[in-house]
Every structure is written in C-alpha cells, then in structure tokens.
Amino acid sequence: MTDQNFDFLIIGGGLAGCALAYYLVKTGASVLLLEAKSICSGTSAACAGRAQIIESETIDYLKMVINGYSNLPNLGQELETDLDWETRGHLTLIANQEQWTANEQLVLNLNRLDIPAKMMDAKELLKIEPNINTKNCLGAAFSQEGHLNSFKLCFGFAHAAKKKGAKFLINSRVTGFIRKGTRIIGLQVGQSNYYGDSILLATGAWTAQIAEMIGQAVPILHTHAEAIVCEPIPKIINHHIGVSGFYETVHGSQRSVTLGVGQHSNGSLIISNAIQPEERINLRSSSWGMPAIVEAFLNIFPQLGNLRVLRTWAAPSPFSADHLPIIGRLPDFDNVFIAAGFHLAIPTIPLLAEEIAKSLTELDFRESSLLSPFSPNRFLQNAYNPG
C-alpha cells in the first residue's frame, strides 16, 4: 500500500502520456505515470516517426500541425536527446484524375501557408525517385515532411520528465478507481493505491475500455494496422512515399492495404500498412496482411523482390469518429481528463501536451482556444460545466 498523493496521475506510457508528464512536471506539479507494460510499448511502438503535414483534416488543423511541426527541429535540444531529425519530404502517389484533383487542393492549401509543396507528373517524379515504377501512376504530390526516431522522442520525454521529478511505474496496470462523489481520488494497481488531485487518461486505443471502468463511454475506435521492417540496403528511396487516401483507408471499415514506405538512415525499409477493422485489440500479425503489403510494395519497387524481412508488427491505430483528438474533461467527473485519438501524432502531441499542461495548472481549469475544438463534449452527453 502507498498513501502518496500527487497533483496528477497519468495512465498510459506512450508518447502522449510521457509528453504530458514532462510538461506538467515543468510547471512544478507532482506527477505519477502508470503504465501497464513498458514505456512506448503500445501504439507508440508502431509509430513510423513521420512528421506529416499534408494529411491534415481541416485548414484549422493544418495551421496547428504547422505550428507543432515548427517546434520539432529544436525539441531534441530541449529534451537533451538526439531525435535523428531530418526533412526528407513526402510523395503522395496519384493513380487517377480524381486523386490528382484532390491533391491539387491539398498542395494549394500548403502553398497558401508558405509550406513547400507541388504537383509533379510521372516524368518529374522519376527525376527525384528514379527507382520507382510509374506504370500505373499519373505522378505525385510533393510536400514538406520531417522524420524522427519516435522511440527516442517518447523516451526523451520520459527521461526529461524523470529528471524534473516525475515518477514512473511500469508493469503497473490500473485495476480499479477510487471514487468519491464526482471525483476519482485514486487508482488501484494490484494491492497498492495511488492518490491524485487530477486523473489523465492518455491510453490511446485502450481509452474506451479504461473509461468503461468508471462508467464513461468514450468513442475512441481503432483499426488493426500491420507493417514490416526489411534489411538495410544501399540508398534507393529519397522521400517517404505513400498513396492517395492514406488516412481514409487506415481508419476505414474495410480490409485493405494503404502503402507507405520510407528508408531510414541505417538503410532499412519500413513498409506499411495492412488494415482491417477489429473490435478487440490484437497485437498479432495476420495471415493475409504481410503478403498483401509485399504485393503492394512490389508494384512500386518490383526490383526489390529478394529483399529480406527482419520483423513484422501489428498495433491498434486509434481515432475518433471525426478523426480529431479527444481532449478535455470527462462529463461525469470533476477531475478526470482525456487526451487520446491524436491525428498526425508527431507534430501535434508535443504542442497539445504543453497546452494541456498549461490549462490543467490554472487555478480554474479552462479549455484554451487551441483545445476547445477537441472537447469530448462534442460526443458525450451531460457535459460537465464548471460554475
């Protein structure tokens, strides 16, 4: 048993939870983070490290993503961690005129905000990616994009938070909640209790089942996503390459492959995604997923048929019904907050986590103009309204 009391109890040791721990402890608050397994072991462990811009859902979201993206080059210095930051750029391959028209608008949106982006036909595409097969490709949309090591980012936040005094407990699955009226005053982990003034759920795809333990329905959905890592080879791909409609497919209702491929600085390739809807979280690769990914990959890089696969992974890809994050106070409780369902996680989580920390450490919690569009109130009934 423990009678320790903290200002904040965070459930979840992925990127969101670790970033929240860091920004909260920076304010002088006492923080305890509880993780059921190990740090960066859930969906964050399957993050490819892309700092995407072009896939933003709305113009307002795009502006926020650009703001978050601008902070990434210097974030490693703040965390005292080399994040392997690089700006390789992204190519969205286009197969038909409908996709071309849609991507023209995305490129225009970026250009209006001074972000480098342009449309290119197949001939131009081959000049910058000479090894790609353009047989069924009209061309591509180029857009600015960065890349970092997502493990280093997550652990960087965790280590920086610990340096400032945050406590982390791994292998500490929350088994119960201690309730007093409209407040959750503590968490049960086996035979131990941990008490806190505020509770934060940063549990990604597991959020719905955690919230269900306190009788709160939270509409965080997920699809089952799979990827493969191949052996290191000499440089053959210069950008991250994906297909048009990537996120519509990733968060869709049909089994499908939405190809994304990038070559890391060590020469290895990460190739994704095989997607299928599932109600239960499943961390196993499927029998159909890997062959389907390979088939899609070889349509674009047929010369790499003898490439050896080193490992595969599968993870839940969480999202909300409108594909925007869910951030804010849960309606039935005075002191329980959610931060989950992040879209374009690398540029947005650090920015939003810092803003969440600022809002939570005010005398009276008030959602900022940055956070208010993501309130759970847009989905949930009987929203709590502070007096």
KOLMI-840366 format. One record per residue (C-alpha): residue number from 1; x, y, z. Coordinates in pm, whole numbers. Layout:
NUM_X_Y_Z
...
This chain:
1_0_0_0
2_102_360_-53
3_-52_680_75
4_141_905_-163
5_-62_1187_-315
6_24_1355_-643
7_-111_1655_-827
8_-157_1442_-1138
9_-192_1070_-1205
10_-137_981_-1571
11_-248_646_-1708
12_-51_548_-2018
13_319_548_-2100
14_308_616_-2472
15_410_938_-2643
16_109_1134_-2516
17_148_1020_-2155
18_523_1086_-2147
19_484_1429_-2308
20_211_1519_-2057
21_432_1406_-1769
22_714_1628_-1892
23_511_1943_-1948
24_316_1901_-1623
25_624_1848_-1407
26_782_2153_-1575
27_509_2364_-1412
28_617_2242_-1068
29_337_1987_-1031
30_395_1642_-881
31_329_1368_-1136
32_298_990_-1129
33_267_799_-1457
34_135_443_-1452
35_198_213_-1748
36_55_-139_-1776
37_355_-274_-1968
38_665_-71_-2056
39_724_281_-2183
40_647_317_-2555
41_503_-34_-2580
42_157_26_-2729
43_63_211_-3046
44_361_445_-2992
45_591_147_-3051
46_447_115_-3402
47_489_481_-3497
48_695_527_-3813
49_823_866_-3697
50_671_1074_-3977
51_608_1440_-3904
52_325_1470_-4157
53_165_1791_-4271
54_-35_1726_-4588
55_-283_1480_-4433
56_-439_1745_-4205
57_-818_1714_-4183
58_-910_2085_-4198
59_-742_2420_-4260
60_-753_2498_-3888
61_-595_2162_-3809
62_-335_2222_-4079
63_-237_2552_-3915
64_-199_2375_-3580
65_10_2098_-3739
66_240_2354_-3899
67_279_2527_-3563
68_371_2197_-3398
69_599_2100_-3685
70_796_2423_-3648
71_889_2324_-3291
72_1031_1983_-3378
73_1380_2081_-3504
74_1470_2223_-3159
75_1279_1975_-2944
76_1570_1733_-2919
77_1789_2005_-2768
78_1524_2077_-2504
79_1494_1707_-2417
80_1873_1658_-2436
81_1815_1376_-2684
82_1925_1335_-3045
83_1593_1264_-3217
84_1753_1187_-3558
85_1551_1472_-3707
86_1560_1506_-4085
87_1344_1667_-4354
88_1322_1419_-4639
89_984_1528_-4777
90_681_1320_-4873
91_543_1199_-5205
92_178_1103_-5241
93_146_878_-5546
94_-154_953_-5767
95_-332_686_-5970
96_-620_874_-6135
97_-759_1216_-6218
98_-987_1225_-5913
99_-687_1181_-5684
100_-495_1441_-5883
101_-769_1699_-5833
102_-797_1625_-5461
103_-422_1653_-5409
104_-404_1975_-5609
105_-626_2131_-5344
106_-408_1996_-5063
107_-99_2139_-5231
108_-274_2473_-5275
109_-364_2476_-4905
110_1_2422_-4814
111_129_2685_-5056
112_-111_2943_-4914
113_53_2886_-4576
114_406_2906_-4723
115_472_2532_-4695
116_674_2385_-4986
117_453_2158_-5196
118_386_2096_-5564
119_228_1859_-5813
120_455_1665_-6046
121_385_1435_-6338
122_540_1091_-6377
123_839_1228_-6567
124_919_1477_-6291
125_864_1207_-6029
126_1128_984_-6188
127_1383_1264_-6165
128_1369_1260_-5784
129_1277_892_-5735
130_1444_713_-6029
131_1384_363_-5888
132_1006_387_-5869
133_770_209_-6110
134_537_469_-6262
135_341_229_-6486
136_7_296_-6314
137_96_637_-6175
138_-1_980_-6311
139_252_1148_-6086
140_274_1263_-5727
141_210_1545_-5485
142_530_1653_-5311
143_503_1811_-4968
144_738_1914_-4692
145_767_1650_-4422
146_1008_1564_-4144
147_1109_1242_-3980
148_1248_1145_-3640
149_1305_840_-3425
150_974_800_-3242
151_1128_578_-2973
152_1385_845_-2895
153_1108_1104_-2879
154_897_903_-2635
155_1189_803_-2414
156_1327_1156_-2442
157_1010_1295_-2286
158_1015_1022_-2020
159_1378_1081_-1921
160_1334_1459_-1919
161_1024_1425_-1700
162_1208_1198_-1456
163_1494_1448_-1435
164_1247_1710_-1321
165_1096_1481_-1058
166_812_1290_-1226
167_763_932_-1106
168_710_645_-1349
169_580_297_-1263
170_588_34_-1538
171_420_-307_-1529
172_152_-128_-1327
173_-187_-198_-1480
174_-470_6_-1327
175_-720_-242_-1186
176_-963_-4_-1019
177_-1065_355_-949
178_-1131_506_-606
179_-1433_731_-638
180_-1569_998_-407
181_-1879_1168_-544
182_-1798_1321_-880
183_-1423_1281_-830
184_-1181_997_-884
185_-941_1040_-593
186_-714_744_-654
187_-611_449_-867
188_-572_86_-767
189_-279_-113_-902
190_-300_-462_-757
191_-278_-422_-380
192_-148_-63_-399
193_-340_264_-411
194_-214_588_-562
195_-393_916_-496
196_-409_1227_-711
197_-593_1555_-748
198_-646_1503_-1122
199_-652_1191_-1339
200_-540_1190_-1703
201_-626_912_-1946
202_-356_903_-2214
203_-432_547_-2313
204_-476_562_-2691
205_-667_266_-2832
206_-722_135_-2478
207_-910_451_-2372
208_-1261_314_-2427
209_-1205_11_-2206
210_-1031_216_-1934
211_-1310_476_-1931
212_-1568_197_-1917
213_-1426_104_-1576
214_-1569_432_-1441
215_-1892_405_-1637
216_-1796_658_-1903
217_-1839_573_-2271
218_-1565_734_-2481
219_-1586_694_-2861
220_-1225_606_-2935
221_-1222_350_-3215
222_-934_162_-3373
223_-831_-39_-3673
224_-572_-318_-3675
225_-261_-199_-3861
226_39_-406_-3969
227_383_-322_-4105
228_715_-485_-4188
229_1080_-388_-4146
230_1326_-503_-4411
231_1702_-549_-4406
232_1930_-248_-4462
233_2020_-186_-4826
234_2205_94_-5009
235_2009_415_-5056
236_1725_359_-5303
237_1438_579_-5176
238_1485_952_-5125
239_1149_1052_-4973
240_873_897_-4772
241_630_756_-5027
242_260_693_-4974
243_-60_656_-5170
244_-351_895_-5205
245_-628_847_-4948
246_-391_706_-4684
247_-584_807_-4371
248_-926_743_-4520
249_-815_383_-4564
250_-628_348_-4234
251_-939_447_-4043
252_-1184_284_-4280
253_-1422_-8_-4238
254_-1276_-243_-4500
255_-977_-476_-4504
256_-721_-311_-4731
257_-361_-211_-4789
258_-261_155_-4792
259_105_162_-4882
260_358_379_-4706
261_733_324_-4735
262_1040_505_-4611
263_1410_426_-4590
264_1582_507_-4263
265_1932_641_-4228
266_2058_290_-4145
267_1928_165_-4481
268_1635_-41_-4356
269_1288_0_-4504
270_965_35_-4307
271_671_-72_-4521
272_310_-34_-4410
273_3_-72_-4375
274_-229_-369_-4388
275_-554_-256_-4230
276_-859_-438_-4103
277_-1137_-336_-3863
278_-1142_-519_-3529
279_-1345_-473_-3213
280_-1081_-618_-2982
281_-721_-503_-2962
282_-493_-759_-3125
283_-114_-728_-3140
284_-56_-1025_-3372
285_19_-1009_-3743
286_-247_-1165_-3964
287_-209_-1436_-4227
288_-319_-1202_-4508
289_-150_-877_-4404
290_216_-941_-4477
291_163_-1095_-4825
292_-72_-808_-4913
293_182_-544_-4807
294_457_-715_-5006
295_238_-734_-5317
296_156_-362_-5298
297_521_-273_-5236
298_646_-475_-5533
299_402_-298_-5764
300_604_16_-5697
301_951_-133_-5644
302_950_-462_-5842
303_1330_-480_-5840
304_1328_-540_-5462
305_1161_-881_-5471
306_1456_-1051_-5299
307_1459_-812_-5004
308_1459_-996_-4670
309_1211_-914_-4396
310_1362_-871_-4048
311_1045_-837_-3842
312_678_-753_-3854
313_447_-578_-3613
314_81_-513_-3555
315_-82_-243_-3345
316_-417_-72_-3298
317_-449_262_-3477
318_-685_475_-3261
319_-909_752_-3388
320_-1232_933_-3308
321_-1545_945_-3523
322_-1443_1280_-3675
323_-1071_1188_-3688
324_-978_1469_-3449
325_-828_1423_-3099
326_-1045_1397_-2791
327_-903_1628_-2524
328_-1073_1762_-2213
329_-1272_1686_-1900
330_-1496_1380_-1899
331_-1856_1492_-1843
332_-1942_1285_-1535
333_-1634_1380_-1332
334_-1482_1697_-1188
335_-1121_1585_-1221
336_-1086_1319_-1493
337_-941_1429_-1826
338_-879_1253_-2155
339_-607_1307_-2415
340_-640_1046_-2689
341_-715_985_-3055
342_-435_1210_-3181
343_-416_1263_-3557
344_-70_1329_-3708
345_83_1249_-3372
346_445_1360_-3412
347_381_1729_-3484
348_68_1757_-3268
349_128_1567_-2943
350_414_1785_-2808
351_223_2103_-2892
352_-107_1983_-2745
353_53_1824_-2438
354_217_2155_-2348
355_-114_2337_-2390
356_-296_2075_-2181
357_-41_2118_-1903
358_-90_2496_-1906
359_-468_2460_-1889
360_-465_2199_-1612
361_-236_2401_-1388
362_-454_2713_-1393
363_-648_2778_-1071
364_-975_2703_-1251
365_-947_2470_-1548
366_-1050_2643_-1867
367_-1012_2491_-2211
368_-795_2707_-2432
369_-897_2813_-2780
370_-645_2559_-2908
371_-800_2270_-2713
372_-1171_2355_-2718
373_-1241_2210_-3068
374_-1132_1870_-2935
375_-1352_1860_-2625
376_-1522_1526_-2551
377_-1841_1728_-2512
378_-1889_1705_-2889
379_-1958_1334_-2846
380_-2073_1286_-2487
381_-2396_1379_-2313
382_-2441_1560_-1981
383_-2121_1757_-2024
384_-1973_1900_-1705
385_-1985_2278_-1699
386_-1765_2446_-1436
387_-1953_2711_-1241
